[in-house]
Structures are given as structure tokens and as C-alpha cells.
């Protein structure tokens, strides 16, 4: 009688189905790897959420600073040439006190204008025909003006002129054309209309620096 050389047992259809139905459990290394991937995903999600919150906080803070602490203005017109030019972007601070020579931004007829403080409350201001300015009887040294810039300009007030309390006598650096406190239609600027003292020029980049 012939004997088969294959001594291994034959698998039946039932055995094959049982083999396929077996569940292979992951080992410890696979579980650790999956946990690590999950932790990394959670960390990325938390990091992204924190970045969004941080950016939102920075944006909110910048808006508050720009509007309430360091108001930013764009210069329109040429009355402050050559100190400031049309299109310049400048940063200001809320002034507690002002000094003679400070450049301020103030509200006038729903516009923001920029001029230089010449007379403080109670000062007596005079401007002669050559454009020389005197305050309280003393000639004002205006080193910030270029040669030839002095001018009586547009002026209809009577000198010597006393600055009312709580107001400031202001003039533009381009004295020949600036419309400022030398005209009675403008007059002196009340303190509560002054919205900022200009301190730094942001734009254009090549001219960035302290506002003189």
C-alpha cells in the first residue's frame, strides 16, 4: 500500500475560517507608539490654539495702544514742512503737560491738525513783520526752523497777544502759509482738544526717528 510523504495534517474549511477569525492584539511597543502619536497630536492642537489666543491678545493690545495710549496719525498738508511732510506716519503720547516747542495733534472741525506749541496758558506772544516771535517780551530762539522760514504769514490778531488760560498758541513751521493761532478764526487751542504730543516718526522708514 502506498504511503504519502506529506506527514502534516490537512486543514479543513472549518479550520481555515477559525484562523481568519483570530484577533491579533498589539504588543506593548505598538501601544506606546500610538499613545505617543496621540500626545503629539494633542500638543499640536493645544499649541495652535495658544498661538491663536496669543495673536488675538496682541492684536487687541495693539488696537488699545494705538487708540488710547500711543495714538498714531498720518500727516496731511504742508504746514509743518520741513519738520513733517504730507504722508508721514507719527506716533504720539497723551500729554499731561506741554512745553513750548512741542508738536501736538489736535481736533479742529472734525479734522486732526498738527502744529507747534508757541505760547503756554497766560503767555504774551508777539510776532513782528519779519516773523520773529517773542514770548513774554523775550525773543524766541527757533532752531527747528530752516533759514528764511520766518514770516508774519496770515495774521489778523493784535500783538502783544495774551494766551487765554487753558489754551495754547500754536503755529506751523511753514510760517508763510500755515493757518494757525495767528488768525482769529483759529485762535488758541483748548487743552481738551489736544489729542497727542508727537514723539516718533514711523513712516517713511528712511526718516524714522524722534520728532523734533
PyMOL commands that place a pseudoatom at each C-alpha (Angstrom):
pseudoatom trace, name=CA, resn=UNK, resi=1, chain=A, elem=C, hetatm=0, pos=[0.000, 0.000, 0.000]
pseudoatom trace, name=CA, resn=UNK, resi=2, chain=A, elem=C, hetatm=0, pos=[1.384, 3.456, -0.949]
pseudoatom trace, name=CA, resn=UNK, resi=3, chain=A, elem=C, hetatm=0, pos=[2.183, 5.902, 1.812]
pseudoatom trace, name=CA, resn=UNK, resi=4, chain=A, elem=C, hetatm=0, pos=[2.087, 9.724, 1.282]
pseudoatom trace, name=CA, resn=UNK, resi=5, chain=A, elem=C, hetatm=0, pos=[5.341, 11.557, 2.028]
pseudoatom trace, name=CA, resn=UNK, resi=6, chain=A, elem=C, hetatm=0, pos=[3.379, 14.593, 3.403]
pseudoatom trace, name=CA, resn=UNK, resi=7, chain=A, elem=C, hetatm=0, pos=[3.068, 13.926, 7.124]
pseudoatom trace, name=CA, resn=UNK, resi=8, chain=A, elem=C, hetatm=0, pos=[1.470, 17.348, 8.015]
pseudoatom trace, name=CA, resn=UNK, resi=9, chain=A, elem=C, hetatm=0, pos=[-2.219, 17.328, 8.909]
pseudoatom trace, name=CA, resn=UNK, resi=10, chain=A, elem=C, hetatm=0, pos=[-4.708, 18.603, 6.384]
pseudoatom trace, name=CA, resn=UNK, resi=11, chain=A, elem=C, hetatm=0, pos=[-6.668, 21.830, 7.271]
pseudoatom trace, name=CA, resn=UNK, resi=12, chain=A, elem=C, hetatm=0, pos=[-10.366, 21.656, 6.792]
pseudoatom trace, name=CA, resn=UNK, resi=13, chain=A, elem=C, hetatm=0, pos=[-12.563, 24.559, 5.697]
pseudoatom trace, name=CA, resn=UNK, resi=14, chain=A, elem=C, hetatm=0, pos=[-13.658, 24.999, 9.306]
pseudoatom trace, name=CA, resn=UNK, resi=15, chain=A, elem=C, hetatm=0, pos=[-10.042, 25.265, 10.480]
pseudoatom trace, name=CA, resn=UNK, resi=16, chain=A, elem=C, hetatm=0, pos=[-9.270, 27.935, 7.856]
pseudoatom trace, name=CA, resn=UNK, resi=17, chain=A, elem=C, hetatm=0, pos=[-12.234, 30.061, 8.936]
pseudoatom trace, name=CA, resn=UNK, resi=18, chain=A, elem=C, hetatm=0, pos=[-11.111, 29.816, 12.559]
pseudoatom trace, name=CA, resn=UNK, resi=19, chain=A, elem=C, hetatm=0, pos=[-7.629, 31.005, 11.625]
pseudoatom trace, name=CA, resn=UNK, resi=20, chain=A, elem=C, hetatm=0, pos=[-9.054, 34.040, 9.808]
pseudoatom trace, name=CA, resn=UNK, resi=21, chain=A, elem=C, hetatm=0, pos=[-11.277, 34.961, 12.737]
pseudoatom trace, name=CA, resn=UNK, resi=22, chain=A, elem=C, hetatm=0, pos=[-8.408, 35.205, 15.184]
pseudoatom trace, name=CA, resn=UNK, resi=23, chain=A, elem=C, hetatm=0, pos=[-7.725, 38.762, 16.535]
pseudoatom trace, name=CA, resn=UNK, resi=24, chain=A, elem=C, hetatm=0, pos=[-4.080, 39.852, 16.774]
pseudoatom trace, name=CA, resn=UNK, resi=25, chain=A, elem=C, hetatm=0, pos=[-3.564, 42.008, 19.870]
pseudoatom trace, name=CA, resn=UNK, resi=26, chain=A, elem=C, hetatm=0, pos=[-0.983, 44.834, 19.677]
pseudoatom trace, name=CA, resn=UNK, resi=27, chain=A, elem=C, hetatm=0, pos=[2.144, 44.442, 21.705]
pseudoatom trace, name=CA, resn=UNK, resi=28, chain=A, elem=C, hetatm=0, pos=[3.387, 46.928, 24.324]
pseudoatom trace, name=CA, resn=UNK, resi=29, chain=A, elem=C, hetatm=0, pos=[5.665, 48.758, 21.868]
pseudoatom trace, name=CA, resn=UNK, resi=30, chain=A, elem=C, hetatm=0, pos=[2.793, 49.381, 19.458]
pseudoatom trace, name=CA, resn=UNK, resi=31, chain=A, elem=C, hetatm=0, pos=[0.584, 50.696, 22.263]
pseudoatom trace, name=CA, resn=UNK, resi=32, chain=A, elem=C, hetatm=0, pos=[3.340, 53.061, 23.452]
pseudoatom trace, name=CA, resn=UNK, resi=33, chain=A, elem=C, hetatm=0, pos=[3.871, 54.350, 19.907]
pseudoatom trace, name=CA, resn=UNK, resi=34, chain=A, elem=C, hetatm=0, pos=[0.158, 55.042, 19.466]
pseudoatom trace, name=CA, resn=UNK, resi=35, chain=A, elem=C, hetatm=0, pos=[-0.011, 56.848, 22.809]
pseudoatom trace, name=CA, resn=UNK, resi=36, chain=A, elem=C, hetatm=0, pos=[2.978, 58.969, 21.815]
pseudoatom trace, name=CA, resn=UNK, resi=37, chain=A, elem=C, hetatm=0, pos=[1.339, 59.872, 18.485]
pseudoatom trace, name=CA, resn=UNK, resi=38, chain=A, elem=C, hetatm=0, pos=[-1.852, 60.828, 20.310]
pseudoatom trace, name=CA, resn=UNK, resi=39, chain=A, elem=C, hetatm=0, pos=[0.033, 63.002, 22.795]
pseudoatom trace, name=CA, resn=UNK, resi=40, chain=A, elem=C, hetatm=0, pos=[1.879, 64.751, 19.955]
pseudoatom trace, name=CA, resn=UNK, resi=41, chain=A, elem=C, hetatm=0, pos=[-1.409, 65.456, 18.166]
pseudoatom trace, name=CA, resn=UNK, resi=42, chain=A, elem=C, hetatm=0, pos=[-2.941, 66.883, 21.335]
pseudoatom trace, name=CA, resn=UNK, resi=43, chain=A, elem=C, hetatm=0, pos=[0.159, 69.002, 21.919]
pseudoatom trace, name=CA, resn=UNK, resi=44, chain=A, elem=C, hetatm=0, pos=[-0.012, 70.407, 18.364]
pseudoatom trace, name=CA, resn=UNK, resi=45, chain=A, elem=C, hetatm=0, pos=[-3.681, 71.214, 18.819]
pseudoatom trace, name=CA, resn=UNK, resi=46, chain=A, elem=C, hetatm=0, pos=[-3.053, 72.954, 22.143]
pseudoatom trace, name=CA, resn=UNK, resi=47, chain=A, elem=C, hetatm=0, pos=[-0.085, 74.845, 20.680]
pseudoatom trace, name=CA, resn=UNK, resi=48, chain=A, elem=C, hetatm=0, pos=[-2.132, 76.037, 17.709]
pseudoatom trace, name=CA, resn=UNK, resi=49, chain=A, elem=C, hetatm=0, pos=[-4.947, 77.158, 19.993]
pseudoatom trace, name=CA, resn=UNK, resi=50, chain=A, elem=C, hetatm=0, pos=[-2.494, 79.032, 22.236]
pseudoatom trace, name=CA, resn=UNK, resi=51, chain=A, elem=C, hetatm=0, pos=[-0.945, 80.762, 19.214]
pseudoatom trace, name=CA, resn=UNK, resi=52, chain=A, elem=C, hetatm=0, pos=[-4.381, 81.909, 18.042]
pseudoatom trace, name=CA, resn=UNK, resi=53, chain=A, elem=C, hetatm=0, pos=[-5.202, 83.238, 21.509]
pseudoatom trace, name=CA, resn=UNK, resi=54, chain=A, elem=C, hetatm=0, pos=[-1.812, 84.973, 21.733]
pseudoatom trace, name=CA, resn=UNK, resi=55, chain=A, elem=C, hetatm=0, pos=[-2.225, 86.636, 18.318]
pseudoatom trace, name=CA, resn=UNK, resi=56, chain=A, elem=C, hetatm=0, pos=[-5.716, 87.786, 19.255]
pseudoatom trace, name=CA, resn=UNK, resi=57, chain=A, elem=C, hetatm=0, pos=[-4.381, 89.250, 22.511]
pseudoatom trace, name=CA, resn=UNK, resi=58, chain=A, elem=C, hetatm=0, pos=[-1.528, 91.039, 20.696]
pseudoatom trace, name=CA, resn=UNK, resi=59, chain=A, elem=C, hetatm=0, pos=[-3.953, 92.471, 18.142]
pseudoatom trace, name=CA, resn=UNK, resi=60, chain=A, elem=C, hetatm=0, pos=[-6.325, 93.681, 20.852]
pseudoatom trace, name=CA, resn=UNK, resi=61, chain=A, elem=C, hetatm=0, pos=[-3.443, 95.223, 22.810]
pseudoatom trace, name=CA, resn=UNK, resi=62, chain=A, elem=C, hetatm=0, pos=[-2.090, 96.977, 19.705]
pseudoatom trace, name=CA, resn=UNK, resi=63, chain=A, elem=C, hetatm=0, pos=[-5.519, 98.452, 18.970]
pseudoatom trace, name=CA, resn=UNK, resi=64, chain=A, elem=C, hetatm=0, pos=[-5.829, 99.708, 22.555]
pseudoatom trace, name=CA, resn=UNK, resi=65, chain=A, elem=C, hetatm=0, pos=[-2.321, 101.164, 22.489]
pseudoatom trace, name=CA, resn=UNK, resi=66, chain=A, elem=C, hetatm=0, pos=[-2.849, 102.822, 19.123]
pseudoatom trace, name=CA, resn=UNK, resi=67, chain=A, elem=C, hetatm=0, pos=[-6.117, 104.420, 20.153]
pseudoatom trace, name=CA, resn=UNK, resi=68, chain=A, elem=C, hetatm=0, pos=[-5.709, 105.202, 23.824]
pseudoatom trace, name=CA, resn=UNK, resi=69, chain=A, elem=C, hetatm=0, pos=[-2.039, 105.143, 24.855]
pseudoatom trace, name=CA, resn=UNK, resi=70, chain=A, elem=C, hetatm=0, pos=[0.013, 105.851, 21.701]
pseudoatom trace, name=CA, resn=UNK, resi=71, chain=A, elem=C, hetatm=0, pos=[-2.350, 107.355, 19.100]
pseudoatom trace, name=CA, resn=UNK, resi=72, chain=A, elem=C, hetatm=0, pos=[-0.931, 107.164, 15.568]
pseudoatom trace, name=CA, resn=UNK, resi=73, chain=A, elem=C, hetatm=0, pos=[-1.572, 109.845, 12.947]
pseudoatom trace, name=CA, resn=UNK, resi=74, chain=A, elem=C, hetatm=0, pos=[-0.950, 110.391, 9.266]
pseudoatom trace, name=CA, resn=UNK, resi=75, chain=A, elem=C, hetatm=0, pos=[0.174, 113.894, 8.335]
pseudoatom trace, name=CA, resn=UNK, resi=76, chain=A, elem=C, hetatm=0, pos=[-1.943, 115.797, 5.822]
pseudoatom trace, name=CA, resn=UNK, resi=77, chain=A, elem=C, hetatm=0, pos=[-0.964, 119.157, 4.357]
pseudoatom trace, name=CA, resn=UNK, resi=78, chain=A, elem=C, hetatm=0, pos=[2.343, 121.031, 4.354]
pseudoatom trace, name=CA, resn=UNK, resi=79, chain=A, elem=C, hetatm=0, pos=[2.026, 123.440, 7.296]
pseudoatom trace, name=CA, resn=UNK, resi=80, chain=A, elem=C, hetatm=0, pos=[4.727, 121.574, 9.296]
pseudoatom trace, name=CA, resn=UNK, resi=81, chain=A, elem=C, hetatm=0, pos=[7.271, 121.365, 6.447]
pseudoatom trace, name=CA, resn=UNK, resi=82, chain=A, elem=C, hetatm=0, pos=[10.195, 120.678, 6.693]
pseudoatom trace, name=CA, resn=UNK, resi=83, chain=A, elem=C, hetatm=0, pos=[9.816, 119.044, 10.126]
pseudoatom trace, name=CA, resn=UNK, resi=84, chain=A, elem=C, hetatm=0, pos=[6.964, 116.844, 8.903]
pseudoatom trace, name=CA, resn=UNK, resi=85, chain=A, elem=C, hetatm=0, pos=[5.783, 116.082, 5.397]
pseudoatom trace, name=CA, resn=UNK, resi=86, chain=A, elem=C, hetatm=0, pos=[2.467, 115.017, 3.954]
pseudoatom trace, name=CA, resn=UNK, resi=87, chain=A, elem=C, hetatm=0, pos=[2.127, 111.237, 4.217]
pseudoatom trace, name=CA, resn=UNK, resi=88, chain=A, elem=C, hetatm=0, pos=[4.371, 110.862, 7.274]
pseudoatom trace, name=CA, resn=UNK, resi=89, chain=A, elem=C, hetatm=0, pos=[3.044, 108.488, 9.934]
pseudoatom trace, name=CA, resn=UNK, resi=90, chain=A, elem=C, hetatm=0, pos=[3.775, 109.562, 13.502]
pseudoatom trace, name=CA, resn=UNK, resi=91, chain=A, elem=C, hetatm=0, pos=[3.191, 108.177, 16.991]
pseudoatom trace, name=CA, resn=UNK, resi=92, chain=A, elem=C, hetatm=0, pos=[2.027, 110.396, 19.819]
pseudoatom trace, name=CA, resn=UNK, resi=93, chain=A, elem=C, hetatm=0, pos=[1.563, 110.189, 23.568]
pseudoatom trace, name=CA, resn=UNK, resi=94, chain=A, elem=C, hetatm=0, pos=[-1.193, 111.560, 25.735]
pseudoatom trace, name=CA, resn=UNK, resi=95, chain=A, elem=C, hetatm=0, pos=[0.299, 114.753, 27.214]
pseudoatom trace, name=CA, resn=UNK, resi=96, chain=A, elem=C, hetatm=0, pos=[-0.051, 115.547, 30.897]
pseudoatom trace, name=CA, resn=UNK, resi=97, chain=A, elem=C, hetatm=0, pos=[1.823, 118.802, 30.421]
pseudoatom trace, name=CA, resn=UNK, resi=98, chain=A, elem=C, hetatm=0, pos=[3.082, 120.607, 27.332]
pseudoatom trace, name=CA, resn=UNK, resi=99, chain=A, elem=C, hetatm=0, pos=[6.217, 122.639, 26.805]
pseudoatom trace, name=CA, resn=UNK, resi=100, chain=A, elem=C, hetatm=0, pos=[6.971, 125.402, 24.372]
pseudoatom trace, name=CA, resn=UNK, resi=101, chain=A, elem=C, hetatm=0, pos=[8.270, 123.826, 21.157]
pseudoatom trace, name=CA, resn=UNK, resi=102, chain=A, elem=C, hetatm=0, pos=[6.269, 120.581, 21.444]
pseudoatom trace, name=CA, resn=UNK, resi=103, chain=A, elem=C, hetatm=0, pos=[4.458, 119.429, 18.299]
pseudoatom trace, name=CA, resn=UNK, resi=104, chain=A, elem=C, hetatm=0, pos=[0.859, 118.484, 19.004]
pseudoatom trace, name=CA, resn=UNK, resi=105, chain=A, elem=C, hetatm=0, pos=[-2.081, 116.945, 17.189]
pseudoatom trace, name=CA, resn=UNK, resi=106, chain=A, elem=C, hetatm=0, pos=[-5.450, 118.480, 17.944]
pseudoatom trace, name=CA, resn=UNK, resi=107, chain=A, elem=C, hetatm=0, pos=[-9.031, 118.212, 16.821]
pseudoatom trace, name=CA, resn=UNK, resi=108, chain=A, elem=C, hetatm=0, pos=[-10.449, 121.103, 14.800]
pseudoatom trace, name=CA, resn=UNK, resi=109, chain=A, elem=C, hetatm=0, pos=[-13.680, 120.992, 12.761]
pseudoatom trace, name=CA, resn=UNK, resi=110, chain=A, elem=C, hetatm=0, pos=[-13.668, 117.178, 12.735]
pseudoatom trace, name=CA, resn=UNK, resi=111, chain=A, elem=C, hetatm=0, pos=[-10.085, 117.102, 11.451]
pseudoatom trace, name=CA, resn=UNK, resi=112, chain=A, elem=C, hetatm=0, pos=[-6.781, 116.323, 13.145]
pseudoatom trace, name=CA, resn=UNK, resi=113, chain=A, elem=C, hetatm=0, pos=[-4.246, 119.109, 12.662]
pseudoatom trace, name=CA, resn=UNK, resi=114, chain=A, elem=C, hetatm=0, pos=[-0.596, 119.273, 13.732]
pseudoatom trace, name=CA, resn=UNK, resi=115, chain=A, elem=C, hetatm=0, pos=[1.158, 122.440, 14.902]
pseudoatom trace, name=CA, resn=UNK, resi=116, chain=A, elem=C, hetatm=0, pos=[3.932, 123.545, 17.243]
pseudoatom trace, name=CA, resn=UNK, resi=117, chain=A, elem=C, hetatm=0, pos=[3.232, 124.981, 20.694]
pseudoatom trace, name=CA, resn=UNK, resi=118, chain=A, elem=C, hetatm=0, pos=[4.495, 128.561, 20.871]
pseudoatom trace, name=CA, resn=UNK, resi=119, chain=A, elem=C, hetatm=0, pos=[2.609, 130.104, 23.776]
pseudoatom trace, name=CA, resn=UNK, resi=120, chain=A, elem=C, hetatm=0, pos=[1.520, 128.452, 27.013]
pseudoatom trace, name=CA, resn=UNK, resi=121, chain=A, elem=C, hetatm=0, pos=[-1.571, 129.491, 29.006]
pseudoatom trace, name=CA, resn=UNK, resi=122, chain=A, elem=C, hetatm=0, pos=[-1.092, 133.051, 30.277]
pseudoatom trace, name=CA, resn=UNK, resi=123, chain=A, elem=C, hetatm=0, pos=[1.893, 133.805, 28.000]
pseudoatom trace, name=CA, resn=UNK, resi=124, chain=A, elem=C, hetatm=0, pos=[2.089, 137.016, 25.983]
pseudoatom trace, name=CA, resn=UNK, resi=125, chain=A, elem=C, hetatm=0, pos=[3.007, 136.359, 22.340]
pseudoatom trace, name=CA, resn=UNK, resi=126, chain=A, elem=C, hetatm=0, pos=[4.229, 138.850, 19.735]
pseudoatom trace, name=CA, resn=UNK, resi=127, chain=A, elem=C, hetatm=0, pos=[5.129, 138.328, 16.063]
pseudoatom trace, name=CA, resn=UNK, resi=128, chain=A, elem=C, hetatm=0, pos=[6.809, 141.175, 14.170]
pseudoatom trace, name=CA, resn=UNK, resi=129, chain=A, elem=C, hetatm=0, pos=[6.650, 141.877, 10.436]
pseudoatom trace, name=CA, resn=UNK, resi=130, chain=A, elem=C, hetatm=0, pos=[9.777, 139.819, 9.820]
pseudoatom trace, name=CA, resn=UNK, resi=131, chain=A, elem=C, hetatm=0, pos=[8.222, 136.827, 11.538]
pseudoatom trace, name=CA, resn=UNK, resi=132, chain=A, elem=C, hetatm=0, pos=[10.337, 136.958, 14.685]
pseudoatom trace, name=CA, resn=UNK, resi=133, chain=A, elem=C, hetatm=0, pos=[8.409, 135.544, 17.652]
pseudoatom trace, name=CA, resn=UNK, resi=134, chain=A, elem=C, hetatm=0, pos=[8.683, 136.862, 21.188]
pseudoatom trace, name=CA, resn=UNK, resi=135, chain=A, elem=C, hetatm=0, pos=[7.132, 135.279, 24.267]
pseudoatom trace, name=CA, resn=UNK, resi=136, chain=A, elem=C, hetatm=0, pos=[6.754, 137.337, 27.455]
pseudoatom trace, name=CA, resn=UNK, resi=137, chain=A, elem=C, hetatm=0, pos=[8.982, 140.017, 25.962]
pseudoatom trace, name=CA, resn=UNK, resi=138, chain=A, elem=C, hetatm=0, pos=[11.863, 137.642, 25.075]
pseudoatom trace, name=CA, resn=UNK, resi=139, chain=A, elem=C, hetatm=0, pos=[12.825, 136.715, 21.515]
pseudoatom trace, name=CA, resn=UNK, resi=140, chain=A, elem=C, hetatm=0, pos=[12.118, 133.034, 20.958]
pseudoatom trace, name=CA, resn=UNK, resi=141, chain=A, elem=C, hetatm=0, pos=[15.047, 131.014, 19.591]
pseudoatom trace, name=CA, resn=UNK, resi=142, chain=A, elem=C, hetatm=0, pos=[13.572, 128.687, 16.984]
pseudoatom trace, name=CA, resn=UNK, resi=143, chain=A, elem=C, hetatm=0, pos=[16.432, 126.445, 15.904]
pseudoatom trace, name=CA, resn=UNK, resi=144, chain=A, elem=C, hetatm=0, pos=[13.944, 123.979, 14.405]
pseudoatom trace, name=CA, resn=UNK, resi=145, chain=A, elem=C, hetatm=0, pos=[13.135, 126.432, 11.581]
pseudoatom trace, name=CA, resn=UNK, resi=146, chain=A, elem=C, hetatm=0, pos=[15.341, 126.465, 8.472]
pseudoatom trace, name=CA, resn=UNK, resi=147, chain=A, elem=C, hetatm=0, pos=[16.864, 129.713, 7.279]
pseudoatom trace, name=CA, resn=UNK, resi=148, chain=A, elem=C, hetatm=0, pos=[14.322, 132.007, 5.658]
pseudoatom trace, name=CA, resn=UNK, resi=149, chain=A, elem=C, hetatm=0, pos=[11.312, 130.216, 7.125]
pseudoatom trace, name=CA, resn=UNK, resi=150, chain=A, elem=C, hetatm=0, pos=[10.235, 133.038, 9.443]
pseudoatom trace, name=CA, resn=UNK, resi=151, chain=A, elem=C, hetatm=0, pos=[7.258, 135.038, 8.248]
pseudoatom trace, name=CA, resn=UNK, resi=152, chain=A, elem=C, hetatm=0, pos=[4.377, 137.019, 9.715]
pseudoatom trace, name=CA, resn=UNK, resi=153, chain=A, elem=C, hetatm=0, pos=[2.155, 134.897, 7.487]
pseudoatom trace, name=CA, resn=UNK, resi=154, chain=A, elem=C, hetatm=0, pos=[-1.611, 135.008, 7.759]
pseudoatom trace, name=CA, resn=UNK, resi=155, chain=A, elem=C, hetatm=0, pos=[-2.256, 137.016, 10.893]
pseudoatom trace, name=CA, resn=UNK, resi=156, chain=A, elem=C, hetatm=0, pos=[-5.125, 139.257, 11.970]
pseudoatom trace, name=CA, resn=UNK, resi=157, chain=A, elem=C, hetatm=0, pos=[-4.728, 139.247, 15.772]
pseudoatom trace, name=CA, resn=UNK, resi=158, chain=A, elem=C, hetatm=0, pos=[-3.380, 142.238, 17.659]
pseudoatom trace, name=CA, resn=UNK, resi=159, chain=A, elem=C, hetatm=0, pos=[0.050, 141.882, 19.290]
pseudoatom trace, name=CA, resn=UNK, resi=160, chain=A, elem=C, hetatm=0, pos=[1.094, 141.548, 22.011]
pseudoatom trace, name=CA, resn=UNK, resi=161, chain=A, elem=C, hetatm=0, pos=[-1.470, 138.769, 22.364]
pseudoatom trace, name=CA, resn=UNK, resi=162, chain=A, elem=C, hetatm=0, pos=[-2.183, 137.118, 25.711]
pseudoatom trace, name=CA, resn=UNK, resi=163, chain=A, elem=C, hetatm=0, pos=[-2.921, 133.388, 25.579]
pseudoatom trace, name=CA, resn=UNK, resi=164, chain=A, elem=C, hetatm=0, pos=[-6.151, 132.605, 27.485]
pseudoatom trace, name=CA, resn=UNK, resi=165, chain=A, elem=C, hetatm=0, pos=[-5.928, 130.201, 30.403]
pseudoatom trace, name=CA, resn=UNK, resi=166, chain=A, elem=C, hetatm=0, pos=[-6.431, 126.564, 29.481]
pseudoatom trace, name=CA, resn=UNK, resi=167, chain=A, elem=C, hetatm=0, pos=[-5.380, 127.152, 25.850]
pseudoatom trace, name=CA, resn=UNK, resi=168, chain=A, elem=C, hetatm=0, pos=[-2.202, 127.089, 23.724]
pseudoatom trace, name=CA, resn=UNK, resi=169, chain=A, elem=C, hetatm=0, pos=[-0.951, 129.401, 20.982]
pseudoatom trace, name=CA, resn=UNK, resi=170, chain=A, elem=C, hetatm=0, pos=[0.209, 127.171, 18.097]
pseudoatom trace, name=CA, resn=UNK, resi=171, chain=A, elem=C, hetatm=0, pos=[1.978, 127.805, 14.806]
pseudoatom trace, name=CA, resn=UNK, resi=172, chain=A, elem=C, hetatm=0, pos=[3.051, 125.689, 11.858]
pseudoatom trace, name=CA, resn=UNK, resi=173, chain=A, elem=C, hetatm=0, pos=[6.721, 125.503, 10.892]
pseudoatom trace, name=CA, resn=UNK, resi=174, chain=A, elem=C, hetatm=0, pos=[5.937, 126.693, 7.352]
pseudoatom trace, name=CA, resn=UNK, resi=175, chain=A, elem=C, hetatm=0, pos=[5.155, 130.152, 8.641]
pseudoatom trace, name=CA, resn=UNK, resi=176, chain=A, elem=C, hetatm=0, pos=[4.306, 131.788, 5.309]
pseudoatom trace, name=CA, resn=UNK, resi=177, chain=A, elem=C, hetatm=0, pos=[1.315, 129.533, 4.585]
pseudoatom trace, name=CA, resn=UNK, resi=178, chain=A, elem=C, hetatm=0, pos=[0.325, 127.863, 7.865]
pseudoatom trace, name=CA, resn=UNK, resi=179, chain=A, elem=C, hetatm=0, pos=[-3.172, 128.635, 9.123]
pseudoatom trace, name=CA, resn=UNK, resi=180, chain=A, elem=C, hetatm=0, pos=[-2.853, 128.713, 12.911]
pseudoatom trace, name=CA, resn=UNK, resi=181, chain=A, elem=C, hetatm=0, pos=[-3.364, 130.772, 16.081]
pseudoatom trace, name=CA, resn=UNK, resi=182, chain=A, elem=C, hetatm=0, pos=[-2.226, 133.936, 14.295]
pseudoatom trace, name=CA, resn=UNK, resi=183, chain=A, elem=C, hetatm=0, pos=[-5.708, 134.009, 12.743]
pseudoatom trace, name=CA, resn=UNK, resi=184, chain=A, elem=C, hetatm=0, pos=[-8.615, 134.859, 14.985]
pseudoatom trace, name=CA, resn=UNK, resi=185, chain=A, elem=C, hetatm=0, pos=[-10.759, 132.294, 13.111]
pseudoatom trace, name=CA, resn=UNK, resi=186, chain=A, elem=C, hetatm=0, pos=[-8.492, 129.576, 14.552]
pseudoatom trace, name=CA, resn=UNK, resi=187, chain=A, elem=C, hetatm=0, pos=[-7.358, 131.164, 17.782]
pseudoatom trace, name=CA, resn=UNK, resi=188, chain=A, elem=C, hetatm=0, pos=[-5.703, 129.328, 20.638]
pseudoatom trace, name=CA, resn=UNK, resi=189, chain=A, elem=C, hetatm=0, pos=[-6.347, 125.614, 21.094]
pseudoatom trace, name=CA, resn=UNK, resi=190, chain=A, elem=C, hetatm=0, pos=[-8.116, 124.414, 24.268]
pseudoatom trace, name=CA, resn=UNK, resi=191, chain=A, elem=C, hetatm=0, pos=[-6.265, 121.711, 26.151]
pseudoatom trace, name=CA, resn=UNK, resi=192, chain=A, elem=C, hetatm=0, pos=[-9.142, 119.241, 25.830]
pseudoatom trace, name=CA, resn=UNK, resi=193, chain=A, elem=C, hetatm=0, pos=[-8.876, 119.412, 22.022]
pseudoatom trace, name=CA, resn=UNK, resi=194, chain=A, elem=C, hetatm=0, pos=[-5.232, 118.297, 22.062]
pseudoatom trace, name=CA, resn=UNK, resi=195, chain=A, elem=C, hetatm=0, pos=[-5.177, 114.551, 21.421]
pseudoatom trace, name=CA, resn=UNK, resi=196, chain=A, elem=C, hetatm=0, pos=[-1.453, 113.860, 21.468]
pseudoatom trace, name=CA, resn=UNK, resi=197, chain=A, elem=C, hetatm=0, pos=[2.122, 115.127, 21.540]
pseudoatom trace, name=CA, resn=UNK, resi=198, chain=A, elem=C, hetatm=0, pos=[4.069, 113.788, 18.574]
pseudoatom trace, name=CA, resn=UNK, resi=199, chain=A, elem=C, hetatm=0, pos=[7.145, 111.834, 19.642]
pseudoatom trace, name=CA, resn=UNK, resi=200, chain=A, elem=C, hetatm=0, pos=[8.220, 109.417, 16.892]
pseudoatom trace, name=CA, resn=UNK, resi=201, chain=A, elem=C, hetatm=0, pos=[8.018, 109.168, 13.117]
pseudoatom trace, name=CA, resn=UNK, resi=202, chain=A, elem=C, hetatm=0, pos=[7.280, 105.646, 11.835]
pseudoatom trace, name=CA, resn=UNK, resi=203, chain=A, elem=C, hetatm=0, pos=[6.994, 106.302, 8.103]
pseudoatom trace, name=CA, resn=UNK, resi=204, chain=A, elem=C, hetatm=0, pos=[8.752, 106.611, 5.760]
pseudoatom trace, name=CA, resn=UNK, resi=205, chain=A, elem=C, hetatm=0, pos=[11.340, 104.110, 7.106]
pseudoatom trace, name=CA, resn=UNK, resi=206, chain=A, elem=C, hetatm=0, pos=[14.350, 106.154, 5.970]
pseudoatom trace, name=CA, resn=UNK, resi=207, chain=A, elem=C, hetatm=0, pos=[13.150, 109.092, 8.067]
pseudoatom trace, name=CA, resn=UNK, resi=208, chain=A, elem=C, hetatm=0, pos=[12.048, 107.092, 11.120]
pseudoatom trace, name=CA, resn=UNK, resi=209, chain=A, elem=C, hetatm=0, pos=[13.111, 108.627, 14.401]
pseudoatom trace, name=CA, resn=UNK, resi=210, chain=A, elem=C, hetatm=0, pos=[12.264, 111.110, 17.104]
pseudoatom trace, name=CA, resn=UNK, resi=211, chain=A, elem=C, hetatm=0, pos=[10.066, 114.028, 16.133]
pseudoatom trace, name=CA, resn=UNK, resi=212, chain=A, elem=C, hetatm=0, pos=[11.937, 117.244, 16.898]
for i in range(1, 212): cmd.bond("trace and resi %d" % i, "trace and resi %d" % (i + 1))
show_as sticks, trace
zoom trace
